[in-house]
Amino acid sequence: MTFTQMHDRMMSHGTASYCAEAASSCAQSAQACFNSIMLILGAIIMASIIIARLCALSILGLLVLVLVVLLITVHFDTPWTRNPA
């Protein structure tokens, strides 16, 4: 079979190849959409983890600040640290 005969035979079955290409294109498009959704969901999950960690660190920092302020005020003569005696 020569190249021309093979080419003519392939061109006579062009409709089937277009359908196959369309189905493949749809599958690729669906896969690309799924990949995009998974990428976005992964970014949202990572952002929420980072935000949760930052909130926990800020709460911990606030507690440390309150403790430091309380420790400093103990050494000063303030009304709430005076002994009533």
C-alpha positions as CSV (number, residue, x, y, z in Angstrom):
1,M,0.0,0.0,0.0
2,T,1.5,3.3,-1.0
3,F,1.4,6.5,1.0
4,T,-1.3,8.0,-1.3
5,Q,-3.6,5.0,-1.0
6,M,-3.2,5.0,2.7
7,H,-3.8,8.8,2.9
8,D,-6.9,8.4,0.7
9,R,-8.2,5.6,2.9
10,M,-7.6,7.6,6.1
11,M,-9.4,10.6,4.5
12,S,-12.4,8.5,3.6
13,H,-12.9,7.7,7.3
14,G,-12.5,11.3,8.4
15,T,-15.8,11.5,10.2
16,A,-14.9,8.8,12.7
17,S,-11.6,10.4,13.4
18,Y,-13.2,13.8,14.1
19,C,-15.5,12.1,16.6
20,A,-12.6,10.4,18.2
21,E,-10.7,13.6,18.4
22,A,-13.7,15.4,19.9
23,A,-14.1,12.8,22.6
24,S,-10.5,13.0,23.4
25,S,-10.7,16.8,23.5
26,C,-13.7,16.6,25.8
27,A,-11.8,14.2,28.1
28,Q,-8.8,16.4,28.1
29,S,-10.9,19.5,28.8
30,A,-12.6,17.7,31.7
31,Q,-9.2,16.6,33.1
32,A,-7.9,20.2,32.8
33,C,-11.0,21.5,34.6
34,F,-10.5,18.8,37.3
35,N,-6.9,19.8,37.7
36,S,-7.7,23.4,38.0
37,I,-10.3,22.7,40.7
38,M,-7.9,20.5,42.6
39,L,-5.2,23.3,42.4
40,I,-7.7,25.9,43.7
41,L,-8.9,23.6,46.5
42,G,-5.3,22.9,47.5
43,A,-4.5,26.6,47.6
44,I,-7.5,27.2,49.8
45,I,-6.6,24.4,52.2
46,M,-3.0,25.7,52.5
47,A,-4.2,29.3,53.1
48,S,-6.6,28.1,55.8
49,I,-3.8,26.2,57.5
50,I,-1.5,29.2,57.4
51,I,-4.2,31.5,58.7
52,A,-5.0,29.1,61.6
53,R,-1.3,28.9,62.5
54,L,-1.0,32.7,62.5
55,C,-4.1,33.1,64.7
56,A,-2.7,30.5,67.1
57,L,0.7,32.4,67.2
58,S,-1.0,35.7,67.7
59,I,-3.1,34.4,70.6
60,L,0.1,32.9,72.1
61,G,1.9,36.2,71.7
62,L,-1.0,38.0,73.3
63,L,-0.8,35.7,76.3
64,V,2.9,36.2,76.6
65,L,2.4,40.0,76.5
66,V,-0.2,39.9,79.2
67,L,2.1,37.8,81.4
68,V,5.0,40.2,80.9
69,V,2.8,43.1,81.7
70,L,1.6,41.4,84.9
71,L,5.1,40.5,85.9
72,I,6.2,44.1,85.4
73,T,3.3,45.5,87.4
74,V,4.1,43.3,90.3
75,H,7.3,45.1,90.9
76,F,5.6,48.6,91.0
77,D,3.6,50.0,93.8
78,T,0.2,50.0,92.2
79,P,-3.2,49.9,94.0
80,W,-4.0,46.3,93.0
81,T,-0.6,45.1,94.2
82,R,-0.5,46.8,97.6
83,N,-1.1,44.7,100.7
84,P,-4.0,45.9,102.8
85,A,-2.0,45.5,106.0
